Amino acid sequence: MREEQQMNEIPSNDLVEEWLETHLTPEINTELTQMRDDWEKERQEYLKRVETNDPIIFAVSQDIGTAEGTSFCFLVSRCYPKSCDYDENRQVINTKVERAQRDFVELFGDYYAKGIEFLPRKEFFTKYSQYLPPRLLELREEICYIEYHSKLHINYS
């Protein structure tokens, strides 16, 4: 019982590595560390492709509730730096994707930001065109300044 209780205790984010070292075998710990490193490498490669291929970030989060409802949060933006994005030498200290993640949280909250997905332009419009306004669809091929964000909730019950 005591062992089960210990395993159910979730450490704070600052103590995760220490907790893993004390509660998992070295083999499992090595395997989990490798999985984390592989995932982070894939994620960084993906985010780099998203950031370099288009000046505009296309981000969406979809949440399917316990009933018959679905929520979509959309952010289409160039994610220009704000004053907090510069260091003392006026150099930008974060990436466009990091700024988009921050803007997403500011617009929609932490809950929806957990499921954020960054998509290439074509895939974004192909997958979500039925939920987007006509004027935005007209701009799908244009390289211009676009700032669009919306939340759509659909409930069929």
Phi and psi in degrees as a GROMACS rama.xvg file:
@    title "Ramachandran Plot"
@    xaxis  label "Phi"
@    yaxis  label "Psi"
@TYPE xy
-62.2146  -41.2804  ARG-2
-64.048  -43.0093  GLU-3
-62.8469  -40.0931  GLU-4
-63.4841  -41.6694  GLN-5
-62.8942  -40.2874  GLN-6
-67.5936  -27.5723  MET-7
-82.2204  -12.1171  ASN-8
-74.3347  122.5  GLU-9
-100.08  122.321  ILE-10
-75.8459  163.222  PRO-11
-69.138  163.382  SER-12
-56.7347  -32.9346  ASN-13
-69.7799  -21.9733  ASP-14
-108.29  7.91799  LEU-15
-59.7237  -49.1472  VAL-16
-59.8536  -45.2993  GLU-17
-62.865  -41.5291  GLU-18
-63.4816  -43.2414  TRP-19
-61.4791  -41.8638  LEU-20
-63.5089  -34.3277  GLU-21
-88.5858  -18.9657  THR-22
-111.876  -11.7511  HIS-23
-117.426  151.623  LEU-24
-67.2362  156.248  THR-25
-58.1811  -35.4863  PRO-26
-65.894  -47.391  GLU-27
-66.4577  -39.6272  ILE-28
-61.469  -42.5042  ASN-29
-63.7216  -43.7906  THR-30
-63.2464  -44.4997  GLU-31
-65.3638  -39.2513  LEU-32
-62.9814  -42.292  THR-33
-63.8166  -42.7022  GLN-34
-61.6037  -43.7329  MET-35
-62.0514  -45.4363  ARG-36
-63.8424  -41.5685  ASP-37
-63.3843  -43.8705  ASP-38
-62.6254  -43.7081  TRP-39
-65.0181  -38.5638  GLU-40
-63.9821  -46.2788  LYS-41
-61.0694  -42.2981  GLU-42
-62.6919  -44.7224  ARG-43
-64.8695  -40.3258  GLN-44
-63.9937  -42.15  GLU-45
-64.082  -47.3667  TYR-46
-64.9511  -33.8394  LEU-47
-65.4016  -42.0791  LYS-48
-62.4282  -44.0122  ARG-49
-61.2746  -42.8378  VAL-50
-73.4517  -35.4194  GLU-51
-88.8494  -19.7628  THR-52
-82.7872  -17.3093  ASN-53
-152.554  138.873  ASP-54
-70.6225  -12.8513  PRO-55
-108.439  138.054  ILE-56
-92.9905  133.877  ILE-57
-117.365  110.872  PHE-58
-126.93  143.811  ALA-59
-147.376  148.947  VAL-60
-133.991  132.327  SER-61
-120.69  132.753  GLN-62
-126.412  124.926  ASP-63
-103.715  116.994  ILE-64
-75.9567  179.471  GLY-65
-73.3062  -23.7868  THR-66
-88.6463  -137.081  ALA-67
-106.414  20.3162  GLU-68
-93.2368  153.643  GLY-69
-138.535  136.237  THR-70
-117.405  139.302  SER-71
-121.793  133.563  PHE-72
-119.662  127.064  CYS-73
-119.034  136.755  PHE-74
-134.538  122.579  LEU-75
-126.273  116.578  VAL-76
-163.095  157.713  SER-77
-85.0709  -12.3218  ARG-78
51.8377  54.1064  CYS-79
-61.4431  148.874  TYR-80
-64.8334  145.017  PRO-81
-99.357  175.315  LYS-82
-59.2186  -32.6034  SER-83
-73.7845  -6.36774  CYS-84
-92.2363  7.50822  ASP-85
-115.629  146.808  TYR-86
-88.3246  -173.464  ASP-87
-65.6058  -18.3974  GLU-88
-96.3521  11.737  ASN-89
64.6968  30.6143  ARG-90
-99.6382  138.417  GLN-91
-68.0764  130.709  VAL-92
-104.121  0.67984  ILE-93
-141.803  169.28  ASN-94
-90.665  168.429  THR-95
-61.9966  -38.3864  LYS-96
-65.5359  -42.077  VAL-97
-62.2825  -39.7461  GLU-98
-66.6448  -37.2906  ARG-99
-64.9476  -40.2769  ALA-100
-61.5416  -43.5866  GLN-101
-63.6063  -46.4501  ARG-102
-61.1215  -38.2015  ASP-103
-61.964  -44.9051  PHE-104
-63.068  -43.0465  VAL-105
-61.7403  -38.1974  GLU-106
-79.345  -43.0975  LEU-107
-118.631  -9.97952  PHE-108
93.1933  164.842  GLY-109
-60.3977  -38.4096  ASP-110
-56.7939  -49.8942  TYR-111
-75.5311  -26.4536  TYR-112
-69.5309  -21.6182  ALA-113
-63.2298  -29.0475  LYS-114
-104.164  21.1869  GLY-115
-63.9281  138.604  ILE-116
-129.764  128.902  GLU-117
-97.6197  128.205  PHE-118
-123.519  150.067  LEU-119
-65.0465  155.431  PRO-120
-49.782  -53.3601  ARG-121
-61.1773  -44.7536  LYS-122
-64.9614  -39.9216  GLU-123
-58.1538  -51.0309  PHE-124
-69.7804  -34.4439  PHE-125
-66.4871  -44.6752  THR-126
-76.3453  -33.1991  LYS-127
-121.687  11.0685  TYR-128
-58.2363  -30.8763  SER-129
-67.2369  -16.3697  GLN-130
-104.67  -1.66011  TYR-131
-103.586  151.328  LEU-132
-70.4637  152.673  PRO-133
-56.1436  -40.3236  PRO-134
-63.7786  -37.3763  ARG-135
-67.0833  -38.121  LEU-136
-63.595  -34.1177  LEU-137
-64.6818  -25.1818  GLU-138
-93.5416  7.61999  LEU-139
-58.7709  -28.1795  ARG-140
-102.79  -4.52987  GLU-141
-84.7148  141.327  GLU-142
-101.533  96.2966  ILE-143
-147.526  174.334  CYS-144
-75.9308  121.376  TYR-145
-127.747  130.085  ILE-146
-130.938  106.902  GLU-147
-138.252  133.252  TYR-148
-148.96  140.916  HIS-149
-158.38  159.048  SER-150
-125.431  129.116  LYS-151
-121.814  126.296  LEU-152
-118.677  128.887  HIS-153
-121.669  128.36  ILE-154
-130.499  122.76  ASN-155
-96.404  2.78134  TYR-156
